[in-house]
Amino acid sequence: MLDDKLLAILVCPEDRGPLLLVNNECLYNPRLRRAYRIEDGVPVLLVDDAVSVTDDAEHARLLERASGESG
């Protein structure tokens, strides 16, 4: 699990905006629709390794799972 202090300072390496934590499985940038994996508790914030989310249903699922954590 990622530490709250670490989450507060992590940004997308591409647009420098905030990222959403999705069930401790990835960090998601909804603006660019890019998902960054988390390996052994360490975020892999490499633009070339990010997964582009082109499917609207997957985008909505990631947003829903991310927003469910904060409430």
N, CA, C and O atoms as CSV, one atom per row, in Angstrom:
chain,resi,resn,atom,element,x,y,z
A,1,MET,N,N,0.837,-1.189,0.000
A,1,MET,CA,C,0.000,0.000,0.000
A,1,MET,C,C,0.878,1.247,0.000
A,1,MET,O,O,1.892,1.319,0.694
A,2,LEU,N,N,0.461,2.219,-0.794
A,2,LEU,CA,C,1.246,3.438,-0.887
A,2,LEU,C,C,0.944,4.370,0.284
A,2,LEU,O,O,-0.203,4.503,0.711
A,3,ASP,N,N,1.968,4.994,0.781
A,3,ASP,CA,C,1.876,5.934,1.887
A,3,ASP,C,C,1.151,7.204,1.430
A,3,ASP,O,O,1.359,7.664,0.307
A,4,ASP,N,N,0.305,7.768,2.289
A,4,ASP,CA,C,-0.444,8.985,1.956
A,4,ASP,C,C,0.475,10.163,1.635
A,4,ASP,O,O,0.163,10.977,0.765
A,5,LYS,N,N,1.600,10.254,2.331
A,5,LYS,CA,C,2.542,11.348,2.066
A,5,LYS,C,C,3.144,11.213,0.668
A,5,LYS,O,O,3.336,12.205,-0.035
A,6,LEU,N,N,3.437,9.981,0.279
A,6,LEU,CA,C,3.974,9.754,-1.065
A,6,LEU,C,C,2.922,10.092,-2.119
A,6,LEU,O,O,3.226,10.740,-3.121
A,7,LEU,N,N,1.695,9.653,-1.891
A,7,LEU,CA,C,0.617,9.944,-2.838
A,7,LEU,C,C,0.420,11.443,-3.026
A,7,LEU,O,O,0.114,11.901,-4.127
A,8,ALA,N,N,0.592,12.190,-1.970
A,8,ALA,CA,C,0.375,13.633,-2.031
A,8,ALA,C,C,1.377,14.347,-2.936
A,8,ALA,O,O,1.078,15.419,-3.461
A,9,ILE,N,N,2.564,13.762,-3.124
A,9,ILE,CA,C,3.579,14.436,-3.942
A,9,ILE,C,C,3.750,13.818,-5.330
A,9,ILE,O,O,4.402,14.406,-6.192
A,10,LEU,N,N,3.174,12.647,-5.549
A,10,LEU,CA,C,3.309,12.011,-6.859
A,10,LEU,C,C,2.473,12.744,-7.905
A,10,LEU,O,O,1.329,13.122,-7.653
A,11,VAL,N,N,3.061,12.934,-9.075
A,11,VAL,CA,C,2.357,13.552,-10.199
A,11,VAL,C,C,2.640,12.744,-11.462
A,11,VAL,O,O,3.591,11.965,-11.521
A,12,CYS,N,N,1.807,12.942,-12.451
A,12,CYS,CA,C,2.021,12.294,-13.739
A,12,CYS,C,C,3.303,12.848,-14.359
A,12,CYS,O,O,3.489,14.065,-14.389
A,13,PRO,N,N,4.181,11.992,-14.847
A,13,PRO,CA,C,5.424,12.481,-15.447
A,13,PRO,C,C,5.197,13.198,-16.774
A,13,PRO,O,O,6.082,13.901,-17.262
A,14,GLU,N,N,4.010,13.020,-17.357
A,14,GLU,CA,C,3.750,13.644,-18.650
A,14,GLU,C,C,3.145,15.044,-18.532
A,14,GLU,O,O,3.630,15.981,-19.165
A,15,ASP,N,N,2.082,15.192,-17.720
A,15,ASP,CA,C,1.451,16.509,-17.617
A,15,ASP,C,C,1.616,17.168,-16.243
A,15,ASP,O,O,1.115,18.271,-16.022
A,16,ARG,N,N,2.310,16.504,-15.329
A,16,ARG,CA,C,2.607,17.010,-13.987
A,16,ARG,C,C,1.350,17.238,-13.137
A,16,ARG,O,O,1.397,17.966,-12.146
A,17,GLY,N,N,0.239,16.623,-13.519
A,17,GLY,CA,C,-0.997,16.738,-12.761
A,17,GLY,C,C,-1.126,15.614,-11.754
A,17,GLY,O,O,-0.338,14.669,-11.770
A,18,PRO,N,N,-2.127,15.709,-10.867
A,18,PRO,CA,C,-2.326,14.694,-9.835
A,18,PRO,C,C,-2.778,13.355,-10.412
A,18,PRO,O,O,-3.356,13.286,-11.496
A,19,LEU,N,N,-2.500,12.303,-9.662
A,19,LEU,CA,C,-2.877,10.944,-10.054
A,19,LEU,C,C,-3.863,10.375,-9.048
A,19,LEU,O,O,-3.853,10.741,-7.872
A,20,LEU,N,N,-4.709,9.481,-9.521
A,20,LEU,CA,C,-5.661,8.794,-8.663
A,20,LEU,C,C,-5.151,7.395,-8.360
A,20,LEU,O,O,-4.695,6.688,-9.259
A,21,LEU,N,N,-5.225,6.998,-7.106
A,21,LEU,CA,C,-4.862,5.637,-6.723
A,21,LEU,C,C,-6.077,4.746,-6.938
A,21,LEU,O,O,-7.153,5.018,-6.406
A,22,VAL,N,N,-5.906,3.684,-7.715
A,22,VAL,CA,C,-6.998,2.756,-8.012
A,22,VAL,C,C,-6.704,1.421,-7.347
A,22,VAL,O,O,-5.921,0.619,-7.857
A,23,ASN,N,N,-7.348,1.188,-6.187
A,23,ASN,CA,C,-7.251,-0.097,-5.467
A,23,ASN,C,C,-5.828,-0.605,-5.287
A,23,ASN,O,O,-5.597,-1.814,-5.314
A,24,ASN,N,N,-4.889,0.283,-5.105
A,24,ASN,CA,C,-3.478,-0.105,-4.952
A,24,ASN,C,C,-2.961,-0.957,-6.101
A,24,ASN,O,O,-1.959,-1.656,-5.948
A,25,GLU,N,N,-3.632,-0.908,-7.258
A,25,GLU,CA,C,-3.160,-1.668,-8.413
A,25,GLU,C,C,-2.490,-0.772,-9.444
A,25,GLU,O,O,-1.614,-1.209,-10.189
A,26,CYS,N,N,-2.920,0.511,-9.478
A,26,CYS,CA,C,-2.301,1.441,-10.417
A,26,CYS,C,C,-2.583,2.868,-9.994
A,26,CYS,O,O,-3.450,3.130,-9.161
A,27,LEU,N,N,-1.835,3.781,-10.583
A,27,LEU,CA,C,-2.092,5.208,-10.460
A,27,LEU,C,C,-2.644,5.648,-11.808
A,27,LEU,O,O,-2.098,5.291,-12.852
A,28,TYR,N,N,-3.727,6.422,-11.788
A,28,TYR,CA,C,-4.427,6.752,-13.027
A,28,TYR,C,C,-4.498,8.254,-13.242
A,28,TYR,O,O,-4.821,9.011,-12.327
A,29,ASN,N,N,-4.191,8.673,-14.463
A,29,ASN,CA,C,-4.328,10.057,-14.879
A,29,ASN,C,C,-5.562,10.128,-15.780
A,29,ASN,O,O,-5.486,9.751,-16.950
A,30,PRO,N,N,-6.694,10.602,-15.261
A,30,PRO,CA,C,-7.913,10.634,-16.068
A,30,PRO,C,C,-7.878,11.677,-17.181
A,30,PRO,O,O,-8.630,11.571,-18.150
A,31,ARG,N,N,-7.020,12.676,-17.055
A,31,ARG,CA,C,-6.932,13.702,-18.093
A,31,ARG,C,C,-6.331,13.141,-19.378
A,31,ARG,O,O,-6.810,13.428,-20.476
A,32,LEU,N,N,-5.286,12.346,-19.232
A,32,LEU,CA,C,-4.616,11.750,-20.389
A,32,LEU,C,C,-5.031,10.301,-20.611
A,32,LEU,O,O,-4.648,9.678,-21.601
A,33,ARG,N,N,-5.831,9.765,-19.662
A,33,ARG,CA,C,-6.263,8.359,-19.710
A,33,ARG,C,C,-5.064,7.417,-19.765
A,33,ARG,O,O,-4.966,6.547,-20.629
A,34,ARG,N,N,-4.163,7.619,-18.819
A,34,ARG,CA,C,-2.976,6.767,-18.700
A,34,ARG,C,C,-2.935,6.135,-17.325
A,34,ARG,O,O,-3.163,6.796,-16.312
A,35,ALA,N,N,-2.638,4.837,-17.304
A,35,ALA,CA,C,-2.523,4.099,-16.039
A,35,ALA,C,C,-1.072,3.688,-15.847
A,35,ALA,O,O,-0.431,3.163,-16.757
A,36,TYR,N,N,-0.570,3.937,-14.651
A,36,TYR,CA,C,0.801,3.571,-14.284
A,36,TYR,C,C,0.734,2.444,-13.258
A,36,TYR,O,O,0.065,2.579,-12.233
A,37,ARG,N,N,1.411,1.351,-13.521
A,37,ARG,CA,C,1.340,0.192,-12.630
A,37,ARG,C,C,2.121,0.436,-11.340
A,37,ARG,O,O,2.981,1.314,-11.257
A,38,ILE,N,N,1.786,-0.370,-10.348
A,38,ILE,CA,C,2.496,-0.364,-9.079
A,38,ILE,C,C,3.066,-1.761,-8.893
A,38,ILE,O,O,2.320,-2.740,-8.871
A,39,GLU,N,N,4.385,-1.859,-8.758
A,39,GLU,CA,C,5.068,-3.146,-8.579
A,39,GLU,C,C,5.669,-3.218,-7.184
A,39,GLU,O,O,6.510,-2.397,-6.819
A,40,ASP,N,N,5.239,-4.192,-6.417
A,40,ASP,CA,C,5.750,-4.382,-5.051
A,40,ASP,C,C,5.679,-3.103,-4.229
A,40,ASP,O,O,6.591,-2.797,-3.461
A,41,GLY,N,N,4.586,-2.355,-4.395
A,41,GLY,CA,C,4.400,-1.129,-3.636
A,41,GLY,C,C,5.125,0.083,-4.175
A,41,GLY,O,O,5.111,1.143,-3.549
A,42,VAL,N,N,5.767,-0.058,-5.339
A,42,VAL,CA,C,6.531,1.044,-5.930
A,42,VAL,C,C,5.876,1.464,-7.258
A,42,VAL,O,O,5.765,0.650,-8.174
A,43,PRO,N,N,5.444,2.724,-7.364
A,43,PRO,CA,C,4.853,3.189,-8.613
A,43,PRO,C,C,5.894,3.244,-9.733
A,43,PRO,O,O,7.014,3.713,-9.530
A,44,VAL,N,N,5.514,2.766,-10.899
A,44,VAL,CA,C,6.387,2.808,-12.070
A,44,VAL,C,C,5.893,3.970,-12.933
A,44,VAL,O,O,5.009,3.803,-13.773
A,45,LEU,N,N,6.476,5.144,-12.710
A,45,LEU,CA,C,6.017,6.355,-13.379
A,45,LEU,C,C,6.862,6.666,-14.611
A,45,LEU,O,O,7.514,7.707,-14.692
A,46,LEU,N,N,6.835,5.755,-15.549
A,46,LEU,CA,C,7.545,5.921,-16.813
A,46,LEU,C,C,6.517,6.073,-17.924
A,46,LEU,O,O,5.673,5.198,-18.114
A,47,VAL,N,N,6.581,7.172,-18.653
A,47,VAL,CA,C,5.607,7.437,-19.715
A,47,VAL,C,C,5.567,6.288,-20.711
A,47,VAL,O,O,4.488,5.889,-21.149
A,48,ASP,N,N,6.711,5.756,-21.072
A,48,ASP,CA,C,6.761,4.674,-22.062
A,48,ASP,C,C,6.132,3.379,-21.559
A,48,ASP,O,O,5.734,2.541,-22.368
A,49,ASP,N,N,6.034,3.195,-20.248
A,49,ASP,CA,C,5.452,1.984,-19.675
A,49,ASP,C,C,3.984,2.148,-19.290
A,49,ASP,O,O,3.341,1.178,-18.889
A,50,ALA,N,N,3.448,3.361,-19.407
A,50,ALA,CA,C,2.054,3.610,-19.042
A,50,ALA,C,C,1.120,2.916,-20.032
A,50,ALA,O,O,1.447,2.731,-21.204
A,51,VAL,N,N,-0.049,2.542,-19.523
A,51,VAL,CA,C,-1.064,1.901,-20.357
A,51,VAL,C,C,-2.098,2.961,-20.731
A,51,VAL,O,O,-2.678,3.606,-19.858
A,52,SER,N,N,-2.323,3.135,-22.027
A,52,SER,CA,C,-3.348,4.063,-22.491
A,52,SER,C,C,-4.708,3.403,-22.373
A,52,SER,O,O,-4.901,2.263,-22.796
A,53,VAL,N,N,-5.648,4.133,-21.792
A,53,VAL,CA,C,-7.006,3.625,-21.619
A,53,VAL,C,C,-7.883,4.293,-22.687
A,53,VAL,O,O,-8.250,5.461,-22.562
A,54,THR,N,N,-8.207,3.536,-23.728
A,54,THR,CA,C,-9.000,4.086,-24.827
A,54,THR,C,C,-10.473,3.725,-24.709
A,54,THR,O,O,-11.322,4.376,-25.318
A,55,ASP,N,N,-10.779,2.705,-23.940
A,55,ASP,CA,C,-12.154,2.248,-23.777
A,55,ASP,C,C,-12.874,3.106,-22.735
A,55,ASP,O,O,-12.397,3.251,-21.610
A,56,ASP,N,N,-14.024,3.675,-23.112
A,56,ASP,CA,C,-14.775,4.526,-22.195
A,56,ASP,C,C,-15.249,3.772,-20.955
A,56,ASP,O,O,-15.270,4.336,-19.861
A,57,ALA,N,N,-15.626,2.519,-21.113
A,57,ALA,CA,C,-16.087,1.716,-19.968
A,57,ALA,C,C,-14.949,1.481,-18.980
A,57,ALA,O,O,-15.164,1.543,-17.770
A,58,GLU,N,N,-13.749,1.213,-19.474
A,58,GLU,CA,C,-12.585,1.011,-18.599
A,58,GLU,C,C,-12.233,2.318,-17.888
A,58,GLU,O,O,-11.908,2.311,-16.701
A,59,HIS,N,N,-12.297,3.416,-18.597
A,59,HIS,CA,C,-12.043,4.731,-18.000
A,59,HIS,C,C,-13.027,4.973,-16.846
A,59,HIS,O,O,-12.620,5.380,-15.758
A,60,ALA,N,N,-14.306,4.723,-17.083
A,60,ALA,CA,C,-15.334,4.913,-16.053
A,60,ALA,C,C,-15.103,3.973,-14.870
A,60,ALA,O,O,-15.296,4.370,-13.721
A,61,ARG,N,N,-14.692,2.733,-15.140
A,61,ARG,CA,C,-14.424,1.759,-14.073
A,61,ARG,C,C,-13.270,2.235,-13.193
A,61,ARG,O,O,-13.349,2.160,-11.967
A,62,LEU,N,N,-12.210,2.719,-13.811
A,62,LEU,CA,C,-11.058,3.221,-13.045
A,62,LEU,C,C,-11.447,4.424,-12.188
A,62,LEU,O,O,-11.036,4.520,-11.031
A,63,LEU,N,N,-12.232,5.337,-12.747
A,63,LEU,CA,C,-12.684,6.498,-11.979
A,63,LEU,C,C,-13.548,6.071,-10.806
A,63,LEU,O,O,-13.403,6.599,-9.703
A,64,GLU,N,N,-14.438,5.129,-11.029
A,64,GLU,CA,C,-15.321,4.667,-9.968
A,64,GLU,C,C,-14.533,3.980,-8.853
A,64,GLU,O,O,-14.794,4.215,-7.673
A,65,ARG,N,N,-13.580,3.140,-9.220
A,65,ARG,CA,C,-12.789,2.427,-8.221
A,65,ARG,C,C,-11.897,3.393,-7.454
A,65,ARG,O,O,-11.645,3.179,-6.268
A,66,ALA,N,N,-11.414,4.445,-8.098
A,66,ALA,CA,C,-10.578,5.433,-7.420
A,66,ALA,C,C,-11.413,6.274,-6.470
A,66,ALA,O,O,-10.988,6.531,-5.343
A,67,SER,N,N,-12.579,6.704,-6.895
A,67,SER,CA,C,-13.391,7.568,-6.048
A,67,SER,C,C,-13.958,6.803,-4.858
A,67,SER,O,O,-14.231,7.396,-3.815
A,68,GLY,N,N,-14.137,5.503,-5.003
A,68,GLY,CA,C,-14.649,4.680,-3.919
A,68,GLY,C,C,-13.679,4.577,-2.754
A,68,GLY,O,O,-14.103,4.292,-1.635
A,69,GLU,N,N,-12.405,4.799,-2.980
A,69,GLU,CA,C,-11.399,4.692,-1.920
A,69,GLU,C,C,-11.431,5.887,-0.989
A,69,GLU,O,O,-11.187,5.751,0.210
A,70,SER,N,N,-11.733,7.061,-1.534
A,70,SER,CA,C,-11.650,8.266,-0.720
A,70,SER,C,C,-12.890,8.487,0.129
A,70,SER,O,O,-12.850,9.260,1.086
A,71,GLY,N,N,-14.023,7.803,-0.211
A,71,GLY,CA,C,-15.257,8.065,0.521
A,71,GLY,C,C,-15.454,7.059,1.508
A,71,GLY,O,O,-16.444,7.097,2.239
